[in-house]
Amino acid sequence: MKYLLGLDQGTSGTKAYLMDFAGNRAGLGYVPTELLRLRPDWIEQDPRAVAAGAAQAIELALRAAHGTPSDIAAVGIASQRGTDFIWDARTGQPIVNAITWQDLRTLPLIEEIDQWEHAGQRRYRLGYFPGPWCASMHLAWRARHQPEFQAALRDDQLRIGMSASWLITALGKPSQHLHDYSLTQKTGLWDFRHSVYWAEWIDRLQLSPIGLPDPAPTFYDYGTLHIGDGSRQAHVPVVAMIGDQQAALFGHGCRQAGQAECTHGTASFVNIVAGGAPPELDNINVYYAWSLPSDASNLQRATSSLQHTYCLEADTTVTGAAVRWMVQRGHWFESEAQLDALAESVADAGGVIVVPAFTGLNVPYNDHDARATILGLALGSDRAHVARAFLDSIGYQLRAILETIHDRTGLHVEQLSVGGGLSNSDIACQIQADRLGIPLVRPNEKETTARGAALLAGLGLGVWKSLDDLPPLPTGSTFFEPRLTADRRDSEYARWQHAVRHVRELSENR
């Protein structure tokens, strides 16, 4: 039996997903990655531990499938984005720890950069605003404060990448120093409007273009992973690479303009396929989704030109993070399960409104000074109403994002596919459907990111010749249809918007 291996290398750990050529899951392995908190806002990862965890996850997946390394035909890697991995070009050994996308040490630097000549061009040229989660900000900080990085930069002996390119270096052999376009853009140095590295920006950040990866299509000859030990070791081709949110979009089956998925994690990330032309938006991130040969009937045709598909991304700033605060610091609920059960125990929020602006409000408000507030409490209110109001607020924020994207681009989302921790809650999914007024679908297959990477590996290997040939998601998806009338949905959303205005006014007067 031959398998496709999809690696989902994320912030919290690595998942290895084995898929047979019919599209069925054959094995899954997961190994967590320790986050190193050197200071309260400094969050790093040990590159060697990330690589070791990925190797162990592959071993666990093979064990679950009763397979051997030689059973793996090809690999696709979905990479966490924004976390920068730095290694020596000569030895392949890491020079420094990776700075994760959650790290906030670059905030003072970003305030300084805001005053620079080219600062106003950032969103247009890069496709997004490079915040503290962005690799380019980490690199600029290193160029000012980290002697090991400074020395390697002077000697032109470093390699800069995301976890995907690092894994190929650490666990195998790269064909060249490459990223797919989605990860190249996430360096925060790539001018995706002109398809080149932004030279003036790189110079101003005191960086050198030497060491940056060359861009490549989503499936390509990226090198090999050396899987297993001794006589069992197999050199398996890595034929696909992509960012993790883009892999989730692909794994959910969202491949046409207007199709969308939402991943509920620390925050809730909404990704919408935008088609083949990148729109110009002032507060919505525009990314490469995937880059495939333009002849969709035969994706292996060498003569076919490259066609970029773009996606739009926005997030709610906090979802899982708010739940953890309410459980661990607010002590309002004993667990996420209790919050869920209490929310389901009442018919509605009883007039209570939660605006979960723990770290501000994102699209369309972009107000990072706003703070979380509970309104509408009465003597008859209890924790169940607060729990219900919090779940309502997630739906309201998603509606604000989808309406903003529709107003700016004309893209209309008719159904939202959901994944991540909060999607396991039936009541949360039902409330989101009610607040959005569109159906939600929760796939039976939870590992859509790793599955997306495996599907792309199959395309790269030629298992499937076109997107139309791809196997569908396994049967058993759960659908949630909206139950509220349009009038009630709109009136309650208007009340929540009024609460948001009140919260923002309070933040202005602090």
Secondary structure, 3 states (H helix, E strand, C coil): CCEEEEEEECCCEEEEEEEECCCCEEEEEEEECCCEEEECCEEEECHHHHHHHHHHHHHHHHHHHCCCHHHEEEEEEEECCCCEEEEECCCCCECCCEECCCCCCCHHHHHHHCCCCCHHHHHHHHCCCCCCCCHHHHHHHHHHHCHHHHHHHHCCCEEEECHHHHHHHHHEEECCCEEEHHHHHCCCCEECCCCEECHHHHHHCCCCCCCCCEEECCEEEEEEEEECCHHHCEEEEEEEEEEHHHHHHHHCCCCCCCCEEEEECCCEEEEEEEECCCCCCCCCEEEEEEEEECCCCCCCCCCCCEEEEEEEEEECCCCHHHHHHHHHHCCCCCCHHHHHHHHHCCCCCCCCEEECCCCCECCCCCECCCCCEEECCCCCCCHHHHHHHHHHHHHHHHHHHHHHHHHHHCCCCCCEEEEEHHHHCHHHHHHHHHHHCCCEEECCCCCHHHHHHHHHHHHHHCCCCCHHHCCCCCCCCEEECCCCCHHHHHHHHHHHHHHHHHHHHHHHCC
